[in-house]
Amino acid sequence: MRLLLVEDDDHVAAALSAILARHGFQVTHARNGEEALQALLPAGAPPFGVVLLDLGLPDQDGYEVCGRIRKRTATPVIMVTARADVRSRIHGLNMGADDYVVKPYDTGELLARIHAVARRTGASEETAAGSGAPTTVRLGPVSIELPTRRVSVDGTDVPLTRKEFDLLALLAQRPGVVFRREQIISEVWRTSWEGTGRTLEVHVASLRSKLRMPALIETVRGVGYRLVAPAS
């Protein structure tokens, strides 16, 4: 698997790259945000399986880099940082990170998280492509293409973060059916962490805004959310 390591400390990057290489990863090292974004751009290059993103970069904040990555690619991002407070974790997830690892970390745990994120991504794409289920869901003017993770409204593409797409795709599996908050958090964020509840609310609000259809996702007070198919 190709892995993009975004780390400004050459000594830390060299040590971690050596460990990752021993476990079969092909590591590309970027020392700042611009190098990371450039590494993700080349057309025709094999895609990265995971991005390990340090937040303390010299040219721009790692949160900003994550947001820019999300506008260009659905590649999973794991934030690796010394910022351990809950607010920083929530902000990282809101910016589109798939996981958040606090320094100092156990190398075995980091490797397990890399494999878990890559496995979840691969499994979701394989399920969409090979389950025999419809690969495109249409709800009035909204079109959700599962294999390509593309969403459009009236034919105009709407860029979504990975988690925004995962949330929308989950609700779109059964329009009109209420999904409990705990179920959504478990399936989209793969966690039962209470702090993710606020993250869910932020993602729902973002989806309503980006799709310009506030009534598409209905809040069922005290229970969760459901997708309300627009009238034809």
N, CA, C and O of each residue as an XYZ file, in Angstrom:
928
protein
N       0.841     -1.194      0.000
C       0.000      0.000      0.000
C       0.881      1.250      0.000
O       1.854      1.328      0.749
N       0.536      2.226     -0.842
C       1.230      3.507     -0.831
C       0.680      4.373      0.289
O      -0.532      4.456      0.487
N       1.581      5.019      1.020
C       1.184      5.832      2.162
C       1.890      7.177      2.080
O       3.095      7.241      1.838
N       1.134      8.248      2.283
C       1.702      9.595      2.277
C       1.879     10.047      3.719
O       0.905     10.170      4.462
N       3.123     10.295      4.112
C       3.451     10.755      5.456
C       3.740     12.249      5.402
O       4.688     12.677      4.744
N       2.929     13.042      6.091
C       3.099     14.495      6.108
C       3.647     14.873      7.481
O       2.911     14.928      8.466
N       4.949     15.131      7.527
C       5.649     15.367      8.803
C       6.837     16.281      8.551
O       7.667     15.995      7.688
N       6.929     17.397      9.308
C       7.995     18.364      9.065
C       9.305     18.009      9.768
O      10.354     18.554      9.422
N       9.262     17.117     10.736
C      10.469     16.701     11.455
C      11.111     15.530     10.706
O      10.568     14.425     10.692
N      12.267     15.777     10.083
C      12.910     14.744      9.271
C      13.309     13.519     10.091
O      13.240     12.395      9.594
N      13.724     13.722     11.334
C      14.140     12.598     12.169
C      12.940     11.699     12.494
O      13.029     10.474     12.407
N      11.830     12.319     12.866
C      10.603     11.554     13.145
C      10.137     10.838     11.892
O       9.763      9.666     11.942
N      10.160     11.550     10.754
C       9.709     10.967      9.493
C      10.577      9.784      9.077
O      10.061      8.768      8.610
N      11.885      9.911      9.245
C      12.798      8.841      8.851
C      12.575      7.592      9.687
O      12.539      6.482      9.157
N      12.423      7.775     11.008
C      12.205      6.628     11.894
C      10.886      5.944     11.586
O      10.823      4.717     11.510
N       9.817      6.740     11.407
C       8.510      6.159     11.134
C       8.466      5.519      9.747
O       7.854      4.466      9.569
N       9.107      6.145      8.774
C       9.140      5.580      7.418
C       9.814      4.215      7.413
O       9.377      3.302      6.712
N      10.891      4.078      8.205
C      11.595      2.794      8.273
C      10.694      1.708      8.847
O      10.684      0.577      8.362
N       9.939      2.059      9.881
C       9.018      1.094     10.489
C       7.919      0.708      9.504
O       7.597     -0.470      9.347
N       7.356      1.703      8.852
C       6.273      1.441      7.895
C       6.773      0.595      6.722
O       6.065     -0.292      6.245
N       7.992      0.873      6.264
C       8.563      0.108      5.154
C       8.728     -1.356      5.535
O       8.508     -2.245      4.712
N       9.120     -1.610      6.796
C       9.283     -2.991      7.248
C       7.959     -3.739      7.268
O       7.927     -4.969      7.236
N       6.864     -2.980      7.321
C       5.542     -3.606      7.335
C       4.878     -3.551      5.960
O       3.666     -3.735      5.846
N       5.662     -3.300      4.930
C       5.168     -3.418      3.567
C       4.607     -2.167      2.936
O       4.048     -2.234      1.841
N       4.739     -1.009      3.601
C       4.206      0.226      3.032
C       5.247      0.913      2.145
O       6.444      0.885      2.432
N       4.768      1.527      1.064
C       5.609      2.362      0.213
C       5.355      3.812      0.621
O       4.315      4.387      0.300
N       6.318      4.392      1.330
C       6.106      5.686      1.971
C       6.635      6.833      1.111
O       7.772      6.804      0.641
N       5.783      7.844      0.917
C       6.193      9.109      0.327
C       6.161     10.153      1.428
O       5.154     10.296      2.122
N       7.263     10.886      1.594
C       7.360     11.860      2.686
C       7.152     13.278      2.158
O       7.832     13.710      1.226
N       6.206     13.995      2.763
C       5.984     15.412      2.466
C       6.283     16.210      3.722
O       5.806     15.860      4.801
N       7.067     17.281      3.601
C       7.494     18.051      4.767
C       6.557     19.196      5.126
O       6.689     19.782      6.201
N       5.629     19.523      4.262
C       4.673     20.591      4.561
C       3.380     20.361      3.791
O       3.256     19.399      3.032
N       2.425     21.251      3.994
C       1.117     21.077      3.380
C       1.145     21.127      1.870
O       0.478     20.327      1.214
N       1.915     22.065      1.297
C       1.956     22.192     -0.160
C       2.565     20.949     -0.804
O       2.074     20.482     -1.831
N       3.631     20.411     -0.210
C       4.221     19.186     -0.746
C       3.212     18.035     -0.699
O       3.152     17.215     -1.615
N       2.427     17.983      0.366
C       1.420     16.931      0.496
C       0.370     17.036     -0.596
O       0.000     16.038     -1.213
N      -0.107     18.255     -0.829
C      -1.139     18.455     -1.847
C      -0.605     18.165     -3.237
O      -1.317     17.612     -4.075
N       0.655     18.537     -3.490
C       1.262     18.255     -4.788
C       1.427     16.752     -4.993
O       1.257     16.254     -6.106
N       1.757     16.033     -3.930
C       1.936     14.583     -4.036
C       0.632     13.877     -4.377
O       0.641     12.800     -4.973
N      -0.491     14.483     -3.998
C      -1.792     13.876     -4.260
C      -2.329     14.214     -5.644
O      -3.334     13.646     -6.074
N      -1.661     15.147     -6.357
C      -2.195     15.659     -7.611
C      -1.871     14.863     -8.873
O      -2.744     14.755     -9.734
N      -0.664     14.295     -9.040
C      -0.274     13.775    -10.361
C      -1.287     12.820    -10.972
O      -1.680     11.836    -10.345
N      -1.703     13.108    -12.181
C      -2.656     12.238    -12.879
C      -1.964     10.951    -13.288
O      -0.817     10.959    -13.737
N      -2.675      9.849    -13.127
C      -2.153      8.565    -13.550
C      -1.296      7.866    -12.518
O      -0.957      6.694    -12.687
N      -0.934      8.571    -11.435
C      -0.121      7.944    -10.390
C      -0.992      7.024     -9.554
O      -2.173      7.311     -9.353
N      -0.426      5.906     -9.054
C      -1.209      5.012     -8.190
C      -1.707      5.784     -6.975
O      -0.959      6.594     -6.428
N      -2.931      5.563     -6.538
C      -3.470      6.326     -5.405
C      -2.837      5.908     -4.088
O      -2.357      4.784     -3.941
N      -2.842      6.818     -3.145
C      -2.389      6.502     -1.800
C      -3.507      5.775     -1.060
O      -4.685      6.088     -1.228
N      -3.121      4.808     -0.245
C      -4.118      4.103      0.556
C      -4.514      4.883      1.782
O      -5.667      4.824      2.210
N      -3.562      5.626      2.368
C      -3.795      6.388      3.595
C      -2.853      7.593      3.621
O      -1.738      7.527      3.103
N      -3.307      8.693      4.227
C      -2.455      9.850      4.505
C      -2.297      9.965      6.014
O      -3.290     10.040      6.738
N      -1.045      9.979      6.498
C      -0.753     10.277      7.904
C      -0.396     11.753      7.979
O       0.615     12.174      7.417
N      -1.204     12.536      8.660
C      -1.078     13.996      8.616
C      -0.769     14.578      9.988
O      -1.590     14.508     10.904
N       0.427     15.156     10.121
C       0.777     15.901     11.328
C       0.096     17.266     11.251
O      -0.050     17.827     10.165
N      -0.319     17.800     12.396
C      -1.026     19.082     12.380
C      -0.093     20.283     12.492
O      -0.431     21.375     12.035
N       1.078     20.091     13.095
C       1.999     21.206     13.286
C       2.933     21.387     12.120
O       4.125     21.105     12.237
N       2.424     21.851     10.994
C       3.222     22.019      9.786
C       3.739     23.447      9.664
O       3.112     24.371     10.183
N       4.873     23.648      8.987
C       5.488     24.975      8.949
C       4.782     25.992      8.061
O       4.885     27.194      8.303
N       4.069     25.532      7.036
C       3.499     26.484      6.081
C       2.016     26.755      6.286
O       1.528     27.821      5.909
N       1.299     25.819      6.872
C      -0.130     26.012      7.102
C      -0.617     25.007      8.132
O       0.022     23.983      8.373
N      -1.750     25.311      8.730
C      -2.284     24.442      9.768
C      -2.743     23.121      9.163
O      -3.304     23.089      8.068
N      -2.496     22.027      9.892
C      -2.860     20.715      9.392
C      -4.353     20.550      9.152
O      -4.760     19.802      8.262
N      -5.173     21.240      9.938
C      -6.618     21.173      9.723
C      -6.966     21.717      8.329
O      -7.784     21.143      7.610
N      -6.329     22.831      7.968
C      -6.562     23.415      6.649
C      -6.122     22.455      5.545
O      -6.800     22.311      4.528
N      -4.987     21.805      5.757
C      -4.495     20.841      4.771
C      -5.500     19.700      4.610
O      -5.779     19.264      3.493
N      -6.038     19.224      5.726
C      -7.021     18.142      5.657
C      -8.245     18.561      4.853
O      -8.751     17.799      4.029
N      -8.714     19.779      5.101
C      -9.864     20.281      4.356
C      -9.590     20.366      2.863
O     -10.458     20.057      2.047
N      -8.368     20.789      2.503
C      -8.012     20.885      1.085
C      -7.866     19.494      0.458
O      -8.227     19.283     -0.699
N      -7.336     18.559      1.234
C      -7.245     17.172      0.740
C      -8.635     16.644      0.442
O      -8.855     15.992     -0.579
N      -9.572     16.926      1.337
C     -10.928     16.413      1.162
C     -11.599     16.964     -0.092
O     -12.481     16.316     -0.656
N     -11.192     18.147     -0.532
C     -11.772     18.723     -1.744
C     -11.207     18.065     -3.004
O     -11.774     18.206     -4.088
N     -10.081     17.342     -2.859
C      -9.409     16.769     -4.025
C      -9.535     15.259     -4.106
O      -9.504     14.701     -5.202
N      -9.674     14.590     -2.982
C      -9.630     13.134     -2.984
C     -10.378     12.569     -1.789
O     -10.576     13.253     -0.785
N     -10.794     11.310     -1.910
C     -11.458     10.615     -0.802
C     -10.476      9.741     -0.031
O     -10.897      8.929      0.793
N      -9.171      9.890     -0.281
C      -8.163      9.093      0.413
C      -8.304      9.249      1.925
O      -8.400     10.377      2.409
N      -8.320      8.161      2.679
C      -8.454      8.254      4.138
C      -7.321      9.064      4.756
O      -6.169      8.952      4.338
N      -7.654      9.876      5.749
C      -6.678     10.708      6.442
C      -6.682     10.364      7.927
O      -7.733     10.362      8.569
N      -5.504     10.075      8.465
C      -5.343      9.880      9.901
C      -4.511     11.033     10.425
O      -3.357     11.194     10.028
N      -5.077     11.834     11.308
C      -4.326     12.925     11.918
C      -3.452     12.358     13.032
O      -3.922     11.581     13.863
N      -2.185     12.748     13.046
C      -1.231     12.301     14.069
C      -0.661     13.555     14.722
O       0.066     14.312     14.079
N      -0.985     13.780     15.991
C      -0.674     15.056     16.614
C      -0.545     14.936     18.118
O      -0.996     13.961     18.719
N       0.077     15.937     18.717
C       0.189     15.991     20.174
C      -1.031     16.667     20.801
O      -1.146     16.712     22.026
N      -1.934     17.187     19.986
C      -3.124     17.873     20.513
C      -4.132     16.830     20.985
O      -4.799     16.185     20.177
N      -4.233     16.675     22.300
C      -5.021     15.574     22.859
C      -6.399     15.994     23.352
O      -7.190     15.132     23.736
N      -6.716     17.292     23.357
C      -7.994     17.726     23.918
C      -9.150     17.332     23.021
O      -8.992     17.173     21.810
N     -10.311     17.177     23.630
C     -11.501     16.711     22.918
C     -11.900     17.671     21.810
O     -12.324     17.240     20.738
N     -11.770     18.971     22.057
C     -12.161     19.957     21.033
C     -11.333     19.782     19.764
O     -11.863     19.874     18.657
N     -10.037     19.531     19.921
C      -9.173     19.327     18.752
C      -9.572     18.065     18.002
O      -9.571     18.043     16.771
N      -9.916     17.011     18.743
C     -10.346     15.762     18.106
C     -11.609     15.981     17.282
O     -11.706     15.547     16.134
N     -12.576     16.665     17.893
C     -13.838     16.912     17.192
C     -13.600     17.756     15.945
O     -14.158     17.480     14.883
N     -12.766     18.788     16.081
C     -12.476     19.655     14.927
C     -11.809     18.855     13.814
O     -12.123     19.044     12.638
N     -10.891     17.966     14.178
C     -10.230     17.137     13.175
C     -11.206     16.254     12.421
O     -11.119     16.124     11.200
N     -12.135     15.649     13.148
C     -13.139     14.800     12.504
C     -14.073     15.633     11.633
O     -14.474     15.209     10.549
N     -14.413     16.826     12.122
C     -15.278     17.705     11.324
C     -14.614     18.129     10.021
O     -15.300     18.356      9.024
N     -13.293     18.239     10.016
C     -12.566     18.639      8.817
C     -12.408     17.494      7.824
O     -11.889     17.687      6.725
N     -12.857     16.303      8.210
C     -12.841     15.184      7.270
C     -11.878     14.072      7.597
O     -11.746     13.126      6.821
N     -11.184     14.160      8.752
C     -10.264     13.084      9.123
C     -11.038     11.800      9.408
O     -12.153     11.839      9.928
N     -10.440     10.669      9.066
C     -11.065      9.374      9.319
C     -10.681      8.816     10.685
O     -11.391      7.975     11.236
N      -9.569      9.278     11.227
C      -9.132      8.842     12.546
C      -8.184      9.892     13.108
O      -7.720     10.775     12.387
N      -7.900      9.787     14.410
C      -7.119     10.805     15.107
C      -6.258     10.087     16.132
O      -6.785      9.457     17.049
N      -4.931     10.173     15.989
C      -3.994      9.486     16.873
C      -3.152     10.525     17.604
O      -2.605     11.440     16.989
N      -3.055     10.373     18.923
C      -2.338     11.344     19.746
C      -0.919     10.861     20.038
O      -0.707      9.711     20.423
N       0.061     11.775     19.843
C       1.444     11.496     20.186
C       1.634     11.676     21.698
O       0.970     12.522     22.297
N       2.518     10.906     22.322
C       3.235      9.747     21.762
C       2.293      8.558     21.640
O       1.422      8.361     22.487
N       2.464      7.784     20.611
C       1.575      6.654     20.353
C       2.386      5.361     20.323
O       3.606      5.371     20.156
N       1.684      4.266     20.486
C       2.302      2.953     20.329
C       2.323      2.616     18.847
O       1.300      2.731     18.172
N       3.466      2.204     18.336
C       3.595      1.923     16.903
C       2.628      0.834     16.457
O       2.058      0.905     15.368
N       2.448     -0.170     17.303
C       1.510     -1.241     16.956
C       0.092     -0.733     16.806
O      -0.640     -1.172     15.920
N      -0.302      0.201     17.678
C      -1.647      0.777     17.579
C      -1.781      1.594     16.294
O      -2.801      1.510     15.609
N      -0.749      2.388     15.964
C      -0.805      3.177     14.740
C      -0.955      2.277     13.520
O      -1.767      2.561     12.640
N      -0.182      1.198     13.459
C      -0.287      0.262     12.334
C      -1.676     -0.344     12.272
O      -2.238     -0.497     11.188
N      -2.237     -0.691     13.426
C      -3.583     -1.278     13.454
C      -4.620     -0.286     12.947
O      -5.549     -0.662     12.232
N      -4.457      0.989     13.320
C      -5.405      2.006     12.865
C      -5.282      2.243     11.352
O      -6.286      2.449     10.669
N      -4.058      2.213     10.840
C      -3.867      2.362      9.389
C      -4.584      1.242      8.649
O      -5.318      1.491      7.693
N      -4.369      0.009      9.095
C      -5.001     -1.131      8.437
C      -6.528     -1.080      8.582
O      -7.255     -1.436      7.655
N      -7.008     -0.636      9.752
C      -8.454     -0.576      9.973
C      -9.114      0.434      9.042
O     -10.158      0.156      8.454
N      -8.495      1.618      8.911
C      -9.046      2.647      8.024
C      -9.031      2.179      6.572
O     -10.006      2.357      5.843
N      -7.913      1.579      6.160
C      -7.806      1.086      4.780
C      -8.804     -0.046      4.536
O      -9.396     -0.139      3.461
N      -8.986     -0.899      5.535
C      -9.912     -2.023      5.396
C     -11.346     -1.540      5.276
O     -12.109     -2.042      4.451
N     -11.715     -0.557      6.105
C     -13.078     -0.019      6.046
C     -13.346      0.611      4.691
O     -14.414      0.419      4.111
N     -12.376      1.364      4.188
C     -12.527      2.028      2.890
C     -12.682      1.006      1.776
O     -13.579      1.118      0.940
N     -11.802      0.006      1.767
C     -11.863     -1.019      0.730
C     -13.129     -1.837      0.797
O     -13.719     -2.173     -0.230
N     -13.555     -2.162      2.027
C     -14.757     -2.979      2.181
C     -15.995     -2.241      1.707
O     -16.865     -2.835      1.069
N     -16.088     -0.933      2.015
C     -17.264     -0.179      1.602
C     -17.337     -0.062      0.089
O     -18.421     -0.133     -0.491
N     -16.167      0.121     -0.564
C     -16.158      0.247     -2.023
C     -16.484     -1.088     -2.682
O     -17.213     -1.126     -3.673
N     -15.948     -2.193     -2.137
C     -16.231     -3.506     -2.705
C     -17.695     -3.875     -2.534
O     -18.300     -4.472     -3.424
N     -18.269     -3.515     -1.376
C     -19.670     -3.822     -1.132
C     -20.555     -3.097     -2.129
O     -21.501     -3.679     -2.660
N     -20.255     -1.825     -2.389
C     -21.055     -1.048     -3.329
C     -20.949     -1.612     -4.732
O     -21.923     -1.619     -5.485
N     -19.748     -2.090     -5.083
C     -19.521     -2.543     -6.454
C     -20.002     -3.967     -6.689
O     -20.436     -4.300     -7.792
N     -19.930     -4.820     -5.652
C     -20.172     -6.236     -5.907
C     -21.336     -6.869     -5.201
O     -21.497     -8.088     -5.274
N     -22.165     -6.093     -4.512
C     -23.247     -6.698     -3.744
C     -24.478     -6.976     -4.583
O     -25.369     -7.706     -4.149
N     -24.543     -6.403     -5.790
C     -25.738     -6.567     -6.606
C     -26.774     -5.499     -6.309
O     -27.797     -5.417     -6.988
N     -26.514     -4.674     -5.291
C     -27.423     -3.589     -4.959
C     -27.256     -2.468     -5.979
O     -26.231     -2.391     -6.657
N     -28.275     -1.584     -6.092
C     -28.154     -0.463     -7.029
C     -26.911      0.357     -6.736
O     -26.603      0.644     -5.579
N     -26.202      0.729     -7.787
C     -24.985      1.519     -7.607
C     -25.272      3.012     -7.608
O     -24.407      3.808     -7.240
N     -26.465      3.401     -8.015
C     -26.861      4.808     -8.000
C     -28.216      4.935     -7.329
O     -29.160      4.226     -7.677
N     -28.308      5.840     -6.368
C     -29.564      6.113     -5.672
C     -30.048      7.486     -6.107
O     -29.295      8.459     -6.049
N     -31.307      7.571     -6.545
C     -31.865      8.848     -6.974
C     -33.045      9.209     -6.089
O     -33.975      8.424     -5.906
N     -32.982     10.413     -5.547
C     -34.037     10.935     -4.681
C     -34.428     12.308     -5.212
O     -33.834     13.321     -4.840
N     -35.424     12.332     -6.077
C     -35.789     13.595     -6.700
C     -34.612     14.120     -7.499
O     -34.090     13.404     -8.354
N     -34.177     15.345     -7.249
C     -33.053     15.925     -8.004
C     -31.683     15.440     -7.524
O     -30.661     15.764     -8.129
N     -31.664     14.664     -6.438
C     -30.402     14.213     -5.856
C     -30.002     12.858     -6.431
O     -30.802     11.922     -6.438
N     -28.768     12.754     -6.912
C     -28.222     11.500     -7.427
C     -26.988     11.141     -6.608
O     -26.082     11.958     -6.446
N     -26.961      9.899     -6.087
C     -25.848      9.432     -5.262
C     -25.231      8.223     -5.948
O     -25.833      7.149     -5.974
N     -24.031      8.390     -6.504
C     -23.331      7.301     -7.188
C     -22.378      6.647     -6.195
O     -21.361      7.233     -5.826
N     -22.707      5.434     -5.763
C     -21.962      4.778     -4.693
C     -20.536      4.382     -5.075
O     -19.621      4.660     -4.301
N     -20.296      3.748     -6.229
C     -18.919      3.330     -6.547
C     -17.951      4.493     -6.681
O     -16.799      4.397     -6.256
N     -18.416      5.605     -7.276
C     -17.533      6.753     -7.508
C     -17.631      7.797     -6.404
O     -16.888      8.778     -6.401
N     -18.565      7.579     -5.449
C     -18.771      8.506     -4.337
C     -19.069      9.917     -4.850
O     -18.570     10.911     -4.322
N     -19.880      9.970     -5.874
C     -20.238     11.251     -6.482
C     -21.686     11.589     -6.153
O     -22.571     10.739     -6.251
N     -21.916     12.828     -5.767
C     -23.265     13.304     -5.463
C     -23.543     14.536     -6.314
O     -22.704     15.430     -6.427
N     -24.735     14.570     -6.913
C     -25.105     15.734     -7.715
C     -26.553     16.111     -7.420
O     -27.364     15.274     -7.022
N     -26.851     17.372     -7.623
C     -28.205     17.894     -7.482
C     -28.562     18.597     -8.778
O     -27.906     19.562     -9.172
N     -29.610     18.108     -9.443
C     -30.002     18.646    -10.751
C     -28.835     18.642    -11.725
O     -28.691     19.556    -12.537
N     -27.995     17.601    -11.642
C     -26.885     17.440    -12.569
C     -25.617     18.178    -12.196
O     -24.602     18.038    -12.877
N     -25.653     18.962    -11.127
C     -24.474     19.711    -10.686
C     -23.794     18.976     -9.535
O     -24.427     18.686     -8.520
N     -22.509     18.676     -9.692
C     -21.781     17.953     -8.654
C     -21.711     18.758     -7.360
O     -21.534     19.976     -7.367
N     -21.856     18.034     -6.246
C     -21.754     18.635     -4.919
C     -20.595     17.965     -4.189
O     -20.705     16.792     -3.832
N     -19.482     18.674     -3.954
C     -18.335     18.064     -3.271
C     -18.644     17.818     -1.801
O     -19.034     18.733     -1.075
N     -18.465     16.572     -1.369
C     -18.694     16.202      0.024
C     -17.421     15.613      0.618
O     -16.589     15.060     -0.101
N     -17.276     15.736      1.928
C     -16.184     15.053      2.598
C     -16.519     13.565      2.658
O     -17.650     13.168      2.380
N     -15.534     12.746      3.022
C     -15.757     11.301      3.105
C     -16.891     10.974      4.073
O     -17.772     10.177      3.751
N     -16.874     11.578      5.243
C     -17.886     11.264      6.244
C     -19.251     11.807      5.840
O     -20.268     11.173      6.121
N     -19.296     12.954      5.193
C     -20.584     13.465      4.709
C     -21.188     12.497      3.702
O     -22.387     12.219      3.745
N     -20.356     11.981      2.792
C     -20.871     11.025      1.810
C     -21.329      9.751      2.510
O     -22.411      9.241      2.218
N     -20.513      9.227      3.435
C     -20.876      7.991      4.135
C     -22.203      8.144      4.874
O     -23.027      7.229      4.881
N     -22.403      9.302      5.494
C     -23.645      9.567      6.218
C     -24.833      9.606      5.267
O     -25.867      8.991      5.529
N     -24.683     10.327      4.165
C     -25.772     10.429      3.188
C     -26.080      9.072      2.575
O     -27.248      8.713      2.422
N     -25.046      8.313      2.223
C     -25.252      7.000      1.619
C     -25.955      6.046      2.580
O     -26.793      5.245      2.165
N     -25.612      6.134      3.872
C     -26.270      5.279      4.865
C     -27.759      5.583      4.949
O     -28.583      4.670      4.901
N     -28.110      6.865      5.074
C     -29.522      7.247      5.162
C     -30.275      6.896      3.882
O     -31.456      6.551      3.919
N     -29.571      6.988      2.738
C     -30.209      6.727      1.447
C     -30.493      5.246      1.216
O     -31.234      4.898      0.297
N     -29.911      4.367      2.040
C     -30.199      2.940      1.903
C     -31.676      2.654      2.124
O     -32.260      1.787      1.474
N     -32.276      3.405      3.063
C     -33.691      3.183      3.398
C     -34.379      4.523      3.634
O     -34.583      4.920      4.781
N     -34.737      5.220      2.561
C     -35.431      6.506      2.720
C     -36.711      6.334      3.535
O     -37.466      5.382      3.335
N     -36.939      7.256      4.441
C     -38.140      7.210      5.269
C     -37.963      6.451      6.567
O     -38.774      6.595      7.482
N     -36.910      5.638      6.663
C     -36.648      4.858      7.870
C     -35.751      5.663      8.803
O     -34.766      6.258      8.366
N     -36.095      5.677     10.084
C     -35.318      6.426     11.059
C     -34.076      5.628     11.468
O     -34.177      4.473     11.880
N     -32.911      6.259     11.348
C     -31.658      5.674     11.821
C     -31.329      6.295     13.173
O     -31.239      7.517     13.292
N     -31.152      5.464     14.186
C     -30.793      5.965     15.502
C     -29.413      6.618     15.487
O     -28.530      6.217     14.728
N     -29.244      7.622     16.332
C     -27.958      8.320     16.403
C     -26.821      7.343     16.686
O     -25.756      7.415     16.073
N     -27.065      6.422     17.631
C     -26.032      5.460     17.992
C     -25.664      4.576     16.808
O     -24.497      4.229     16.626
N     -26.660      4.212     16.002
C     -26.410      3.366     14.831
C     -25.594      4.115     13.789
O     -24.668      3.556     13.201
N     -25.935      5.386     13.557
C     -25.203      6.185     12.571
C     -23.747      6.358     12.997
O     -22.831      6.181     12.194
N     -23.546      6.703     14.261
C     -22.181      6.908     14.761
C     -21.380      5.622     14.660
O     -20.199      5.645     14.314
N     -22.026      4.493     14.964
C     -21.330      3.212     14.899
C     -20.936      2.854     13.471
O     -19.827      2.374     13.237
N     -21.838      3.083     12.510
C     -21.579      2.656     11.139
C     -20.727      3.646     10.350
O     -19.946      3.234      9.492
N     -20.862      4.930     10.621
C     -20.116      5.939      9.861
C     -18.766      6.239     10.503
O     -17.752      6.355      9.814
N     -18.761      6.363     11.833
C     -17.506      6.705     12.528
C     -16.843      5.499     13.191
O     -15.731      5.604     13.708
N     -17.527      4.357     13.174
C     -16.964      3.129     13.752
C     -16.531      3.334     15.199
O     -15.460      2.882     15.605
N     -17.359      4.009     15.962
C     -17.041      4.259     17.356
C     -18.325      4.465     18.135
O     -19.382      4.720     17.556
N     -18.228      4.354     19.439
C     -19.362      4.671     20.311
C     -19.043      5.879     21.174
O     -19.762      6.171     22.129
N     -17.952      6.591     20.835
C     -17.478      7.730     21.607
C     -18.553      8.820     21.658
O     -19.073      9.235     20.623
N     -18.883      9.285     22.881
C     -19.966     10.248     23.042
C     -19.682     11.556     22.322
O     -20.602     12.202     21.821
N     -18.417     11.951     22.268
C     -18.073     13.215     21.628
C     -18.436     13.272     20.165
O     -18.527     14.359     19.595
N     -18.649     12.112     19.536
C     -18.985     12.084     18.121
C     -20.405     12.579     17.869
O     -20.753     12.900     16.733
N     -21.236     12.645     18.925
C     -22.612     13.105     18.747
C     -22.669     14.509     18.176
O     -23.464     14.783     17.277
N     -21.836     15.394     18.686
C     -21.779     16.762     18.167
C     -21.266     16.753     16.737
O     -21.736     17.530     15.906
N     -20.307     15.886     16.439
C     -19.784     15.768     15.082
C     -20.885     15.367     14.114
O     -20.947     15.888     13.000
N     -21.752     14.453     14.520
C     -22.881     14.034     13.684
C     -23.775     15.216     13.360
O     -24.176     15.390     12.209
N     -24.095     16.033     14.359
C     -24.952     17.190     14.130
C     -24.322     18.159     13.130
O     -25.008     18.718     12.274
N     -23.011     18.347     13.251
C     -22.299     19.243     12.333
C     -22.364     18.709     10.904
O     -22.573     19.478      9.966
N     -22.186     17.402     10.733
C     -22.216     16.805      9.401
C     -23.617     16.872      8.787
O     -23.754     17.103      7.585
N     -24.643     16.675      9.590
C     -26.016     16.797      9.087
C     -26.273     18.224      8.620
O     -26.827     18.435      7.541
N     -25.874     19.198      9.423
C     -26.064     20.604      9.055
C     -25.301     20.937      7.769
O     -25.798     21.670      6.914
N     -24.091     20.390      7.645
C     -23.294     20.649      6.444
C     -23.948     20.054      5.206
O     -23.970     20.686      4.150
N     -24.483     18.838      5.328
C     -25.168     18.197      4.197
C     -26.383     19.018      3.766
O     -26.591     19.249      2.575
N     -27.170     19.450      4.725
C     -28.349     20.254      4.390
C     -27.953     21.515      3.634
O     -28.623     21.920      2.684
N     -26.857     22.128      4.066
C     -26.397     23.367      3.430
C     -25.842     23.102      2.033
O     -26.191     23.808      1.086
N     -24.986     22.098      1.896
C     -24.353     21.830      0.605
C     -25.365     21.372     -0.443
O     -25.271     21.750     -1.610
N     -26.330     20.560     -0.022
C     -27.334     20.061     -0.970
C     -28.429     21.093     -1.218
O     -29.229     20.951     -2.143
N     -28.458     22.144     -0.375
C     -29.479     23.196     -0.466
C     -30.882     22.623     -0.385
O     -31.809     23.079     -1.054
N     -31.008     21.598      0.466
C     -32.304     20.945      0.669
C     -32.445     20.617      2.156
O     -32.294     19.461      2.552
N     -32.732     21.624      2.977
C     -32.796     21.417      4.426
C     -33.785     20.330      4.848
O     -33.583     19.666      5.865
N     -34.861     20.148      4.061
C     -35.892     19.182      4.444
C     -35.538     17.751      4.058
O     -36.255     16.818      4.423
N     -34.430     17.564      3.317
C     -34.075     16.216      2.862
C     -33.746     15.301      4.032
O     -34.131     14.132      4.033
N     -33.037     15.823      5.029
C     -32.686     15.039      6.211
C     -33.505     15.564      7.389
O     -33.317     16.695      7.839
N     -34.400     14.738      7.871
C     -35.303     15.131      8.955
C     -34.764     14.667     10.305
O     -34.342     13.520     10.454
N     -34.781     15.556     11.272
C     -34.401     15.207     12.638
C     -35.605     14.617     13.362
O     -36.656     15.252     13.448
N     -35.450     13.418     13.874
C     -36.497     12.791     14.684
C     -36.051     12.964     16.131
O     -35.172     12.250     16.612
N     -36.655     13.901     16.799
C     -36.177     14.331     18.119
C     -36.062     13.172     19.099
O     -36.994     12.386     19.275
N     -34.905     13.087     19.728
C     -34.677     12.064     20.731
C     -34.347     10.695     20.167
O     -34.083      9.759     20.922
N     -34.360     10.568     18.821
C     -34.108      9.255     18.207
C     -32.937      9.322     17.246
O     -31.911      8.680     17.474
N     -33.078     10.098     16.164
C     -32.012     10.141     15.159
C     -32.424     10.925     13.941
O     -32.979     12.017     14.057
N     -32.152     10.368     12.752
C     -32.408     11.085     11.498
C     -32.977     10.130     10.464
O     -32.760      8.920     10.529
N     -33.708     10.692      9.510
C     -34.153      9.913      8.362
C     -34.153     10.785      7.115
O     -34.249     12.010      7.183
N     -34.042     10.116      5.980
C     -34.035     10.803      4.699
C     -35.470     10.868      4.174
O     -36.157      9.851      4.081
N     -35.901     12.059      3.838
C     -37.258     12.253      3.311
C     -37.145     12.492      1.813
O     -36.633     13.526      1.385
N     -37.620     11.544      1.017
C     -37.511     11.665     -0.433
C     -38.342     12.838     -0.918
O     -39.511     12.955     -0.549
N     -37.758     13.722     -1.750
C     -38.508     14.872     -2.268
C     -39.679     14.404     -3.117
O     -39.619     13.349     -3.749
N     -40.742     15.197     -3.127
C     -41.885     14.876     -3.972
C     -41.482     14.994     -5.427
O     -40.722     15.890     -5.796
N     -41.984     14.102     -6.248
C     -41.645     14.113     -7.680
C     -42.186     15.385     -8.314
O     -42.013     15.598     -9.514
